[in-house]
Amino acid sequence: MTGLAWDASYCNGPAPWDIGQPQPAIVRLASEGGFAGAVLDAGCGTGENALHIASLGASAGLSVLGIDVAETALAIARKKARERTNDRGIEVEFVAADAFQLGRLGRMFQTVLDCGLFHTFNGDERPAYVASLASVTEHDGTLYVLCFSDDGPQTGPHPISQEELRAAFNPSSGWNVAAIEPDRIQTRFHENGAPAWFATIKRV
C-alpha cells in the first residue's frame, strides 16, 4: 500500500516485468484503434505501454495518464517521456497514485489499461480495486486487463482463472466482461512469454 515494496523492485536493475518495451498485446491493441479519448494506465511501471499509446494518439486526440506507487519507476517513465516526446504533441503524464483510491485523481477516462496489476491483488483486495476503477471510468468506457493465466505450462506468479475475472468484474460491480482471450505476457524470465488472459470489459 505504501509503494515501498514495489519501488524496491526497480532499485537494483529492471524489475522482472520491465522488458524495456511495450507488451506485444498492447502494441497490437493500439494498432487496432483500441484506445480512445482520455486513457489511464493503472500500474504503468516505467511507462513503456503509456508512451506507446500516447505516441500513436498524438493526431487522434488521445491523452494518457500513467499512475503507479513506485516512485523510482515513475522517475524513469518521466525521463523517457522527456527524451521521446519533445515537441511532437504527445500528451502523456506520470503521477503517483493509489490504485485503491483512483477517485482522488479527480478525472474520468474513456479507456483504462491494467497490464499486470490486477493479478497482484488477492481476493479480499479485488472488490476495492474494481470499485476504484469504476469510479474513474466513463459510462460505456472500456477497461482492458492483461493478467497471468492459470491455463498452460510455465504460468507466471499469481495466475488468474477466467472465473475469477468474471467474478470480480460482474454487473453488480458496474462492469460487463465482453471477452476474455488467451494471450501472452512477456517477462525477463519467460523466453516466449507467460500464459495470459486479455479481457475486454465495459463500464455499465
C-alpha atoms as a printed R data frame, in Angstrom:
    type eleno elety resid chain resno       x       y       z
1   ATOM     1    CA   MET     A     1   0.000   0.000   0.000
2   ATOM     2    CA   THR     A     2   2.884   2.386   0.703
3   ATOM     3    CA   GLY     A     3   4.597   1.518  -2.554
4   ATOM     4    CA   LEU     A     4   7.916   0.721  -0.879
5   ATOM     5    CA   ALA     A     5   7.908  -2.950  -1.825
6   ATOM     6    CA   TRP     A     6   7.079  -2.132  -5.431
7   ATOM     7    CA   ASP     A     7   9.666   0.628  -5.532
8   ATOM     8    CA   ALA     A     8  12.349  -1.766  -4.311
9   ATOM     9    CA   SER     A     9  11.726  -3.899  -7.412
10  ATOM    10    CA   TYR     A    10  13.207  -1.130  -9.579
11  ATOM    11    CA   CYS     A    11  16.191  -0.170  -7.430
12  ATOM    12    CA   ASN     A    12  18.671  -2.877  -8.495
13  ATOM    13    CA   GLY     A    13  18.099  -3.074 -12.233
14  ATOM    14    CA   PRO     A    14  14.928  -3.773 -14.201
15  ATOM    15    CA   ALA     A    15  12.002  -5.419 -12.450
16  ATOM    16    CA   PRO     A    16  11.063  -8.905 -13.752
17  ATOM    17    CA   TRP     A    17   8.101  -7.461 -15.680
18  ATOM    18    CA   ASP     A    18  10.040  -4.493 -17.098
19  ATOM    19    CA   ILE     A    19  11.053  -5.662 -20.581
20  ATOM    20    CA   GLY     A    20  12.162  -2.253 -21.893
21  ATOM    21    CA   GLN     A    21   9.400  -2.060 -24.477
22  ATOM    22    CA   PRO     A    22   5.590  -2.162 -24.561
23  ATOM    23    CA   GLN     A    23   3.877  -5.512 -24.212
24  ATOM    24    CA   PRO     A    24   3.144  -7.016 -27.671
25  ATOM    25    CA   ALA     A    25  -0.528  -7.422 -26.744
26  ATOM    26    CA   ILE     A    26  -0.770  -3.677 -26.055
27  ATOM    27    CA   VAL     A    27   1.041  -2.798 -29.291
28  ATOM    28    CA   ARG     A    28  -1.430  -4.962 -31.195
29  ATOM    29    CA   LEU     A    29  -4.428  -3.433 -29.452
30  ATOM    30    CA   ALA     A    30  -3.182   0.107 -30.074
31  ATOM    31    CA   SER     A    31  -2.630  -0.635 -33.771
32  ATOM    32    CA   GLU     A    32  -6.255  -1.778 -33.973
33  ATOM    33    CA   GLY     A    33  -7.511   1.520 -32.558
34  ATOM    34    CA   GLY     A    34  -8.403   0.056 -29.176
35  ATOM    35    CA   PHE     A    35  -7.654   3.238 -27.241
36  ATOM    36    CA   ALA     A    36  -9.838   6.354 -27.341
37  ATOM    37    CA   GLY     A    37 -10.179   9.659 -25.508
38  ATOM    38    CA   ALA     A    38  -8.538  10.073 -22.123
39  ATOM    39    CA   VAL     A    39  -6.560   6.921 -21.272
40  ATOM    40    CA   LEU     A    40  -5.487   5.697 -17.828
41  ATOM    41    CA   ASP     A    41  -2.633   3.203 -17.485
42  ATOM    42    CA   ALA     A    42  -3.086   1.764 -13.988
43  ATOM    43    CA   GLY     A    43   0.213   0.393 -12.701
44  ATOM    44    CA   CYS     A    44   2.241   1.935 -15.518
45  ATOM    45    CA   GLY     A    45   5.694   1.000 -14.203
46  ATOM    46    CA   THR     A    46   8.416   2.670 -16.264
47  ATOM    47    CA   GLY     A    47   5.884   3.850 -18.822
48  ATOM    48    CA   GLU     A    48   6.507   1.781 -21.955
49  ATOM    49    CA   ASN     A    49   2.837   0.985 -22.614
50  ATOM    50    CA   ALA     A    50   1.656   4.518 -21.840
51  ATOM    51    CA   LEU     A    51   4.309   6.100 -24.048
52  ATOM    52    CA   HIS     A    52   3.488   3.785 -26.933
53  ATOM    53    CA   ILE     A    53  -0.228   4.545 -26.723
54  ATOM    54    CA   ALA     A    54   0.433   8.287 -26.480
55  ATOM    55    CA   SER     A    55   2.785   8.256 -29.462
56  ATOM    56    CA   LEU     A    56   0.109   6.719 -31.681
57  ATOM    57    CA   GLY     A    57  -2.578   9.037 -30.404
58  ATOM    58    CA   ALA     A    58  -0.921  12.401 -30.978
59  ATOM    59    CA   SER     A    59  -3.119  13.057 -34.003
60  ATOM    60    CA   ALA     A    60  -6.195  11.303 -32.624
61  ATOM    61    CA   GLY     A    61  -6.816  13.369 -29.537
62  ATOM    62    CA   LEU     A    62  -5.529  10.813 -27.063
63  ATOM    63    CA   SER     A    63  -4.194  11.925 -23.706
64  ATOM    64    CA   VAL     A    64  -2.556   9.349 -21.449
65  ATOM    65    CA   LEU     A    65  -2.075   9.312 -17.687
66  ATOM    66    CA   GLY     A    66   0.127   6.634 -16.147
67  ATOM    67    CA   ILE     A    67  -0.133   6.014 -12.404
68  ATOM    68    CA   ASP     A    68   1.942   3.876 -10.076
69  ATOM    69    CA   VAL     A    69   3.015   3.714  -6.420
70  ATOM    70    CA   ALA     A    70   6.690   3.107  -7.263
71  ATOM    71    CA   GLU     A    71   8.426   6.481  -7.356
72  ATOM    72    CA   THR     A    72  11.572   5.034  -8.930
73  ATOM    73    CA   ALA     A    73   9.542   3.618 -11.818
74  ATOM    74    CA   LEU     A    74   7.751   6.948 -12.260
75  ATOM    75    CA   ALA     A    75  11.050   8.845 -12.368
76  ATOM    76    CA   ILE     A    76  12.248   6.520 -15.148
77  ATOM    77    CA   ALA     A    77   8.945   6.959 -17.015
78  ATOM    78    CA   ARG     A    78   9.161  10.759 -16.801
79  ATOM    79    CA   LYS     A    79  12.731  10.691 -18.090
80  ATOM    80    CA   LYS     A    80  11.650   8.558 -21.055
81  ATOM    81    CA   ALA     A    81   8.800  10.969 -21.743
82  ATOM    82    CA   ARG     A    82  11.167  13.953 -21.818
83  ATOM    83    CA   GLU     A    83  13.529  12.130 -24.169
84  ATOM    84    CA   ARG     A    84  10.911  10.761 -26.547
85  ATOM    85    CA   THR     A    85   8.094  13.267 -26.759
86  ATOM    86    CA   ASN     A    86   9.903  16.554 -27.409
87  ATOM    87    CA   ASP     A    87   7.601  18.785 -29.477
88  ATOM    88    CA   ARG     A    88   5.572  16.041 -31.175
89  ATOM    89    CA   GLY     A    89   2.305  16.997 -29.499
90  ATOM    90    CA   ILE     A    90   2.233  13.816 -27.422
91  ATOM    91    CA   GLU     A    91   0.146  14.110 -24.265
92  ATOM    92    CA   VAL     A    92   1.408  11.811 -21.516
93  ATOM    93    CA   GLU     A    93   1.767  12.331 -17.779
94  ATOM    94    CA   PHE     A    94   3.006  10.137 -14.942
95  ATOM    95    CA   VAL     A    95   1.851  10.613 -11.350
96  ATOM    96    CA   ALA     A    96   1.990   8.734  -8.063
97  ATOM    97    CA   ALA     A    97  -1.419   7.387  -7.074
98  ATOM    98    CA   ASP     A    98  -3.013   4.636  -5.009
99  ATOM    99    CA   ALA     A    99  -4.857   2.150  -7.228
100 ATOM   100    CA   PHE     A   100  -7.425   1.718  -4.457
101 ATOM   101    CA   GLN     A   101  -8.177   5.467  -4.397
102 ATOM   102    CA   LEU     A   102  -8.301   6.449  -8.075
103 ATOM   103    CA   GLY     A   103 -11.216   8.795  -7.451
104 ATOM   104    CA   ARG     A   104  -8.717  11.153  -5.856
105 ATOM   105    CA   LEU     A   105  -7.348  11.855  -9.336
106 ATOM   106    CA   GLY     A   106 -10.455  13.925  -9.987
107 ATOM   107    CA   ARG     A   107 -10.521  12.783 -13.600
108 ATOM   108    CA   MET     A   108 -12.556  10.444 -15.784
109 ATOM   109    CA   PHE     A   109 -11.262   8.159 -18.530
110 ATOM   110    CA   GLN     A   110 -12.769   6.646 -21.647
111 ATOM   111    CA   THR     A   111 -10.190   3.851 -21.800
112 ATOM   112    CA   VAL     A   112  -8.372   2.170 -18.915
113 ATOM   113    CA   LEU     A   113  -5.476  -0.282 -19.151
114 ATOM   114    CA   ASP     A   114  -4.453  -2.731 -16.453
115 ATOM   115    CA   CYS     A   115  -1.371  -4.553 -17.671
116 ATOM   116    CA   GLY     A   116  -0.130  -6.853 -14.936
117 ATOM   117    CA   LEU     A   117  -1.721  -5.146 -11.918
118 ATOM   118    CA   PHE     A   118  -4.991  -6.974 -11.253
119 ATOM   119    CA   HIS     A   119  -3.299 -10.320 -10.721
120 ATOM   120    CA   THR     A   120  -1.194  -8.910  -7.853
121 ATOM   121    CA   PHE     A   121  -4.269  -8.397  -5.650
122 ATOM   122    CA   ASN     A   122  -5.766 -11.157  -3.533
123 ATOM   123    CA   GLY     A   123  -9.443 -11.969  -3.410
124 ATOM   124    CA   ASP     A   124 -10.123  -9.656  -0.484
125 ATOM   125    CA   GLU     A   125  -8.484  -6.696  -2.232
126 ATOM   126    CA   ARG     A   126 -10.141  -7.082  -5.626
127 ATOM   127    CA   PRO     A   127 -13.580  -5.575  -4.822
128 ATOM   128    CA   ALA     A   128 -11.991  -2.315  -3.642
129 ATOM   129    CA   TYR     A   129  -9.763  -2.145  -6.709
130 ATOM   130    CA   VAL     A   130 -12.632  -2.901  -9.098
131 ATOM   131    CA   ALA     A   131 -14.730  -0.177  -7.439
132 ATOM   132    CA   SER     A   132 -11.814   2.233  -7.687
133 ATOM   133    CA   LEU     A   133 -11.523   1.575 -11.426
134 ATOM   134    CA   ALA     A   134 -15.275   2.074 -11.851
135 ATOM   135    CA   SER     A   135 -15.083   5.450 -10.115
136 ATOM   136    CA   VAL     A   136 -12.873   6.889 -12.889
137 ATOM   137    CA   THR     A   137 -14.198   5.061 -15.971
138 ATOM   138    CA   GLU     A   138 -16.825   6.811 -18.071
139 ATOM   139    CA   HIS     A   139 -20.162   5.124 -18.737
140 ATOM   140    CA   ASP     A   140 -19.683   2.703 -21.654
141 ATOM   141    CA   GLY     A   141 -15.912   3.160 -21.313
142 ATOM   142    CA   THR     A   142 -13.575   0.230 -21.853
143 ATOM   143    CA   LEU     A   143 -11.166  -1.483 -19.478
144 ATOM   144    CA   TYR     A   144  -8.506  -3.844 -20.801
145 ATOM   145    CA   VAL     A   145  -6.925  -6.309 -18.376
146 ATOM   146    CA   LEU     A   146  -3.841  -8.323 -19.293
147 ATOM   147    CA   CYS     A   147  -3.063 -10.742 -16.484
148 ATOM   148    CA   PHE     A   148  -1.287 -14.024 -15.854
149 ATOM   149    CA   SER     A   149  -3.435 -17.023 -16.773
150 ATOM   150    CA   ASP     A   150  -3.845 -20.315 -14.960
151 ATOM   151    CA   ASP     A   151  -4.115 -22.110 -18.313
152 ATOM   152    CA   GLY     A   152  -0.950 -23.760 -19.563
153 ATOM   153    CA   PRO     A   153   2.588 -24.666 -18.503
154 ATOM   154    CA   GLN     A   154   5.084 -22.160 -17.094
155 ATOM   155    CA   THR     A   155   2.446 -19.853 -15.691
156 ATOM   156    CA   GLY     A   156   3.567 -16.627 -14.101
157 ATOM   157    CA   PRO     A   157   3.155 -15.817 -10.402
158 ATOM   158    CA   HIS     A   158  -0.393 -15.114  -9.190
159 ATOM   159    CA   PRO     A   159  -2.193 -16.847 -12.104
160 ATOM   160    CA   ILE     A   160  -5.840 -15.892 -12.525
161 ATOM   161    CA   SER     A   161  -8.716 -18.004 -13.851
162 ATOM   162    CA   GLN     A   162 -11.403 -16.782 -16.229
163 ATOM   163    CA   GLU     A   163 -13.920 -17.421 -13.470
164 ATOM   164    CA   GLU     A   164 -12.031 -15.080 -11.116
165 ATOM   165    CA   LEU     A   165 -12.020 -12.330 -13.737
166 ATOM   166    CA   ARG     A   166 -15.751 -12.675 -14.362
167 ATOM   167    CA   ALA     A   167 -16.499 -12.783 -10.634
168 ATOM   168    CA   ALA     A   168 -14.513  -9.606  -9.974
169 ATOM   169    CA   PHE     A   169 -15.916  -7.603 -12.897
170 ATOM   170    CA   ASN     A   170 -19.570  -8.607 -12.551
171 ATOM   171    CA   PRO     A   171 -22.602  -6.452 -13.427
172 ATOM   172    CA   SER     A   172 -23.325  -5.673  -9.775
173 ATOM   173    CA   SER     A   173 -19.894  -4.016  -9.560
174 ATOM   174    CA   GLY     A   174 -20.653  -1.868 -12.613
175 ATOM   175    CA   TRP     A   175 -18.901  -3.933 -15.280
176 ATOM   176    CA   ASN     A   176 -19.655  -6.366 -18.070
177 ATOM   177    CA   VAL     A   177 -16.974  -8.745 -19.343
178 ATOM   178    CA   ALA     A   178 -17.250  -8.558 -23.135
179 ATOM   179    CA   ALA     A   179 -14.457 -11.010 -23.986
180 ATOM   180    CA   ILE     A   180 -11.577 -12.987 -22.495
181 ATOM   181    CA   GLU     A   181  -8.957 -14.257 -24.916
182 ATOM   182    CA   PRO     A   182  -5.738 -16.252 -24.367
183 ATOM   183    CA   ASP     A   183  -2.575 -14.221 -24.834
184 ATOM   184    CA   ARG     A   184   0.994 -13.909 -23.514
185 ATOM   185    CA   ILE     A   185   2.766 -11.594 -21.075
186 ATOM   186    CA   GLN     A   186   6.443 -11.062 -21.802
187 ATOM   187    CA   THR     A   187   8.781 -11.053 -18.792
188 ATOM   188    CA   ARG     A   188  12.536 -11.173 -18.360
189 ATOM   189    CA   PHE     A   189  12.216 -14.765 -17.129
190 ATOM   190    CA   HIS     A   190   9.879 -16.256 -19.748
191 ATOM   191    CA   GLU     A   191  11.585 -16.731 -23.098
192 ATOM   192    CA   ASN     A   192   8.315 -16.904 -25.034
193 ATOM   193    CA   GLY     A   193   6.133 -15.122 -22.526
194 ATOM   194    CA   ALA     A   194   3.869 -16.479 -19.817
195 ATOM   195    CA   PRO     A   195   0.273 -17.576 -20.450
196 ATOM   196    CA   ALA     A   196  -2.126 -14.683 -20.015
197 ATOM   197    CA   TRP     A   197  -5.730 -13.625 -20.349
198 ATOM   198    CA   PHE     A   198  -6.605 -10.500 -22.285
199 ATOM   199    CA   ALA     A   199 -10.004  -9.284 -21.084
200 ATOM   200    CA   THR     A   200 -12.143  -6.573 -22.644
201 ATOM   201    CA   ILE     A   201 -14.525  -5.188 -20.025
202 ATOM   202    CA   LYS     A   202 -17.177  -2.494 -20.440
203 ATOM   203    CA   ARG     A   203 -18.318   0.004 -17.820
204 ATOM   204    CA   VAL     A   204 -22.107  -0.230 -17.440
